[in-house]
Amino acid sequence: MCRTQRLVVPWFLALSCVLATLPVAARGAAQDTSPPPERVSATIPAPEAMEVFLRRAQIVSRRNAGSGVTDSVRATLSDGTLTHDAQIQTVDVSKTVFQAGKASEVNFRDSYRYNIAGYRLARLLGMDNVPMSVERNVEGKTAAMTWWIDDVMLTEGARRKKGTAGPDAERTSRQLVMMVIFDELIQNRDRNEGNILWTSDWKMWLIDHTRAFRTGNDLLKPDELKRCDRTFLKALRGLTQQAVDAAMPNGVLTKIERESLIKRRDKIVKLFDERIAKLGEAVVLFDM
């Protein structure tokens, strides 16, 4: 999603190792950092109210959301009390073979519904740094309507260019570590520097998951999974096929996409169990 939004709803050697593995922007997604045409309300609604707002609030204006290639629209919504921006994304493309250099892929899919799945999965796992995304019909097209993150200070690309890790380098490093784990879980093929946002409180937001949730069962880069938040690992252990099926039914994820997700979860948990047995919890686990 291209981008800015606010929600409070998640170099040392560790950081430099993670940064060295991050891909360069795969499709040139650039953040739109300009202010919304109308000042948003300072009040952030509760999740239930936010969902109603995204589904029902009137679309009062629109503009291009940035330089990505997924035809994203930045819209200002209002229900008469709250005014806030959202991203509208309707992309839903399938290709047997997608040619894009190193990013080439068989059984390629770029779909708005993966933004919805990303948010729902994040909630199941206790994550609060993936913005809410809901399904909505916009002018006869099914779309993902996603809450716009305000107070964005930097994209990951800008942060790296500045060479800063903020006031707490360890916290920044741990957030990046958790991003890598989440991307392995959803098999994200397009995590680039434009869809990693840092707000002024140095919280990392993960946006734009339209090229995730592949059906491969194997981890892409298991060697990069070194450490994990203790609470997140517990949530991974407790994630069941039934919970995934209920949260992301057909229309959000297909049966094979849901089953592949659980198979990757099993491998991630097994990998961390083996590291803990070998190195000890103190080396592998941390508390955010």
C-alpha positions as CSV (number, residue, x, y, z in Angstrom):
1,M,0.0,0.0,0.0
2,C,1.4,3.4,-0.8
3,R,1.1,5.2,1.9
4,T,0.9,7.0,5.1
5,Q,-1.5,6.3,7.9
6,R,-1.7,6.4,11.9
7,L,-3.0,3.7,14.1
8,V,-2.1,2.8,17.6
9,V,-3.7,-0.6,17.7
10,P,3.1,-4.1,16.5
11,W,23.2,-1.3,14.3
12,F,24.8,-3.3,15.6
13,L,25.5,-6.8,14.2
14,A,21.9,-8.1,14.6
15,L,20.5,-5.1,12.7
16,S,23.1,-5.0,10.0
17,C,22.6,-8.7,9.3
18,V,18.9,-8.3,8.8
19,L,19.2,-5.2,6.7
20,A,21.7,-6.9,4.4
21,T,19.1,-9.5,3.5
22,L,16.2,-7.1,2.7
23,P,15.3,-7.0,-1.0
24,V,15.5,-3.9,-3.1
25,A,12.1,-2.5,-4.1
26,A,10.7,-5.0,-6.5
27,R,8.1,-2.7,-8.1
28,G,9.2,0.8,-7.2
29,A,6.5,1.4,-4.7
30,A,7.0,4.9,-3.3
31,Q,5.3,6.4,-0.4
32,D,2.9,9.3,-0.8
33,T,3.8,11.5,2.1
34,S,1.6,14.4,1.3
35,P,-1.1,15.3,3.9
36,P,-4.6,14.3,3.3
37,P,-6.9,16.9,1.7
38,E,-8.8,17.1,4.9
39,R,-7.3,16.9,8.4
40,V,-8.2,13.5,9.9
41,S,-9.8,13.1,13.2
42,A,-7.3,12.7,16.0
43,T,-9.6,9.9,17.4
44,I,-8.7,6.4,16.3
45,P,-11.8,4.2,16.5
46,A,-11.9,0.8,18.1
47,P,-11.5,-2.1,15.7
48,E,-15.3,-2.8,15.5
49,A,-16.0,0.9,14.7
50,M,-13.1,1.1,12.3
51,E,-14.4,-1.8,10.3
52,V,-17.8,-0.2,10.0
53,F,-16.2,3.0,9.0
54,L,-14.1,1.4,6.2
55,R,-17.1,-0.5,4.9
56,R,-19.8,2.2,5.0
57,A,-18.2,5.7,5.2
58,Q,-18.8,7.9,2.2
59,I,-15.9,8.3,-0.3
60,V,-15.6,12.1,-0.6
61,S,-12.4,12.4,-2.6
62,R,-9.8,10.3,-4.4
63,R,-6.3,10.6,-5.7
64,N,-3.5,8.3,-6.9
65,A,-1.9,6.5,-3.9
66,G,1.7,6.5,-5.2
67,S,3.9,5.0,-7.9
68,G,3.2,1.3,-7.4
69,V,1.8,-0.7,-10.3
70,T,-1.3,-2.1,-8.5
71,D,-3.6,0.9,-9.3
72,S,-3.9,1.9,-5.7
73,V,-6.3,4.8,-4.9
74,R,-6.0,7.0,-1.8
75,A,-9.5,8.0,-0.8
76,T,-10.8,10.3,1.9
77,L,-13.7,8.8,3.8
78,S,-16.2,10.5,6.1
79,D,-19.2,9.3,8.1
80,G,-20.1,12.8,9.3
81,T,-18.1,12.5,12.5
82,L,-14.8,10.9,11.5
83,T,-12.8,11.8,8.4
84,H,-9.9,9.6,7.5
85,D,-8.0,8.3,4.5
86,A,-8.0,4.7,3.2
87,Q,-6.4,2.8,0.4
88,I,-8.7,1.2,-2.3
89,Q,-7.1,-1.7,-4.1
90,T,-8.9,-3.8,-6.7
91,V,-6.0,-5.6,-8.3
92,D,-6.7,-9.3,-8.9
93,V,-4.3,-10.8,-11.5
94,S,-3.2,-14.4,-12.1
95,K,-0.5,-15.5,-14.5
96,T,0.9,-19.0,-15.2
97,V,4.3,-17.4,-15.5
98,F,5.3,-13.9,-14.4
99,Q,8.6,-12.6,-15.9
100,A,10.4,-9.9,-13.8
101,G,14.1,-10.8,-13.6
102,K,14.9,-12.4,-10.3
103,A,11.3,-11.8,-9.2
104,S,10.0,-14.1,-11.9
105,E,7.4,-16.6,-10.6
106,V,5.3,-19.5,-11.7
107,N,1.6,-19.5,-10.7
108,F,1.8,-15.7,-10.0
109,R,-1.0,-14.0,-8.2
110,D,-1.4,-10.3,-7.3
111,S,-4.6,-9.8,-5.4
112,Y,-6.3,-7.3,-3.2
113,R,-7.7,-10.1,-1.0
114,Y,-4.2,-10.8,0.4
115,N,-4.3,-7.4,2.1
116,I,-7.4,-8.6,3.9
117,A,-5.8,-12.0,4.7
118,G,-2.7,-10.3,6.0
119,Y,-4.6,-8.2,8.5
120,R,-6.8,-11.1,9.7
121,L,-3.8,-13.3,10.2
122,A,-1.9,-10.6,12.1
123,R,-4.8,-10.3,14.4
124,L,-4.9,-14.0,15.0
125,L,-1.2,-13.8,16.0
126,G,-1.6,-10.8,18.3
127,M,0.3,-8.4,15.9
128,D,-0.8,-4.8,15.9
129,N,1.4,-3.4,13.0
130,V,-0.6,-4.5,10.0
131,P,-3.4,-2.0,9.2
132,M,-7.0,-3.1,9.0
133,S,-8.2,-4.1,5.6
134,V,-11.8,-5.1,4.7
135,E,-13.7,-6.1,1.6
136,R,-15.9,-3.5,0.1
137,N,-17.7,-3.0,-3.2
138,V,-16.5,0.2,-4.9
139,E,-18.3,1.2,-8.1
140,G,-19.2,-2.4,-8.9
141,K,-15.7,-3.8,-8.2
142,T,-14.7,-5.8,-5.1
143,A,-11.8,-4.1,-3.4
144,A,-9.7,-4.1,-0.3
145,M,-10.4,-1.0,1.7
146,T,-7.4,-0.5,4.0
147,W,-6.9,2.1,6.8
148,W,-4.3,4.6,6.0
149,I,-1.4,4.9,8.4
150,D,-0.8,8.5,9.5
151,D,2.2,10.0,11.1
152,V,4.6,8.2,8.9
153,M,8.1,9.5,9.4
154,L,10.2,7.2,7.1
155,T,9.9,4.4,4.7
156,E,12.5,1.6,5.2
157,G,14.3,2.9,2.2
158,A,14.6,6.4,3.7
159,R,15.7,4.9,7.0
160,R,18.4,3.0,5.5
161,K,19.6,5.9,3.4
162,K,19.8,8.0,6.5
163,G,21.7,5.3,8.3
164,T,19.6,5.5,11.4
165,A,18.0,2.9,13.7
166,G,16.3,5.5,15.9
167,P,16.6,6.0,19.6
168,D,16.5,2.2,20.4
169,A,18.5,0.2,17.9
170,E,17.7,-3.1,19.6
171,R,13.9,-2.4,19.3
172,T,14.3,-1.5,15.6
173,S,16.3,-4.6,15.0
174,R,13.7,-6.8,16.8
175,Q,10.9,-5.4,14.7
176,L,12.8,-6.2,11.5
177,V,13.4,-9.7,12.8
178,M,9.7,-10.2,13.3
179,M,8.9,-8.9,9.8
180,V,11.2,-11.6,8.3
181,I,9.3,-14.3,10.2
182,F,5.9,-13.0,9.2
183,D,7.0,-12.8,5.6
184,E,8.1,-16.4,5.7
185,L,4.8,-17.4,7.2
186,I,2.8,-15.7,4.5
187,Q,5.4,-16.4,1.8
188,N,5.5,-12.7,0.8
189,R,7.1,-12.2,-2.6
190,D,7.2,-8.5,-2.5
191,R,8.5,-7.0,0.7
192,N,10.3,-4.0,-0.5
193,E,11.5,-0.8,1.1
194,G,8.4,1.2,0.1
195,N,6.0,-1.0,2.0
196,I,7.8,-0.9,5.4
197,L,6.8,2.3,7.2
198,W,8.1,3.8,10.4
199,T,5.9,6.2,12.3
200,S,7.3,8.9,14.6
201,D,7.3,6.6,17.6
202,W,9.6,4.2,15.7
203,K,6.9,1.6,15.2
204,M,7.2,-0.4,12.1
205,W,4.1,-0.9,9.9
206,L,3.8,-3.7,7.3
207,I,1.6,-2.8,4.4
208,D,0.8,-4.1,0.9
209,H,0.6,-7.9,0.9
210,T,-1.0,-8.4,-2.5
211,R,1.8,-10.7,-3.6
212,A,1.9,-12.9,-0.6
213,F,0.1,-16.2,0.5
214,R,1.7,-18.4,-2.0
215,T,1.0,-22.1,-2.0
216,G,4.6,-23.3,-1.5
217,N,5.1,-25.4,1.6
218,D,8.8,-24.7,2.0
219,L,10.4,-21.7,3.7
220,L,12.1,-19.4,1.3
221,K,15.1,-18.3,3.5
222,P,15.1,-20.4,6.7
223,D,18.7,-19.5,7.5
224,E,17.4,-15.9,8.2
225,L,15.2,-17.1,11.0
226,K,17.5,-16.7,14.0
227,R,15.5,-15.1,16.8
228,C,11.8,-14.7,17.7
229,D,9.6,-12.9,20.1
230,R,8.5,-15.3,22.8
231,T,4.8,-14.3,22.7
232,F,4.7,-14.5,19.0
233,L,6.2,-18.0,19.0
234,K,3.5,-19.1,21.5
235,A,0.8,-17.6,19.2
236,L,2.3,-19.5,16.3
237,R,2.1,-22.8,18.2
238,G,-1.5,-22.1,19.0
239,L,-2.5,-21.3,15.5
240,T,-4.9,-24.0,14.2
241,Q,-6.2,-24.9,10.8
242,Q,-9.7,-24.4,12.1
243,A,-8.9,-20.8,13.3
244,V,-7.3,-20.0,9.9
245,D,-10.3,-21.5,8.0
246,A,-12.7,-19.4,10.1
247,A,-10.8,-16.1,9.8
248,M,-10.0,-16.5,6.1
249,P,-12.6,-18.5,4.3
250,N,-13.0,-19.0,0.6
251,G,-13.1,-15.6,-1.0
252,V,-10.2,-14.4,1.2
253,L,-7.9,-17.5,0.9
254,T,-8.4,-20.7,-0.9
255,K,-8.2,-24.0,0.8
256,I,-4.8,-24.8,-0.5
257,E,-3.5,-21.3,0.5
258,R,-4.7,-21.9,4.0
259,E,-3.3,-25.4,4.2
260,S,0.1,-24.1,2.9
261,L,0.1,-21.4,5.5
262,I,-0.2,-24.0,8.3
263,K,2.5,-26.2,6.7
264,R,4.9,-23.2,6.7
265,R,3.9,-22.5,10.3
266,D,4.8,-26.0,11.3
267,K,8.3,-25.6,9.7
268,I,8.9,-22.3,11.4
269,V,8.0,-23.6,14.8
270,K,10.1,-26.7,14.3
271,L,13.1,-24.6,13.2
272,F,12.8,-22.4,16.4
273,D,12.3,-25.5,18.6
274,E,15.6,-26.9,17.2
275,R,17.5,-23.7,17.7
276,I,16.2,-23.4,21.3
277,A,17.2,-27.0,22.0
278,K,20.7,-26.3,20.6
279,L,21.4,-22.8,21.8
280,G,19.0,-22.1,24.7
281,E,16.0,-19.8,25.0
282,A,18.2,-16.9,26.1
283,V,19.9,-16.8,22.7
284,V,16.9,-17.4,20.5
285,L,13.9,-15.7,22.2
286,F,13.3,-12.2,23.3
287,D,10.4,-10.1,24.6
288,M,9.3,-7.1,22.5
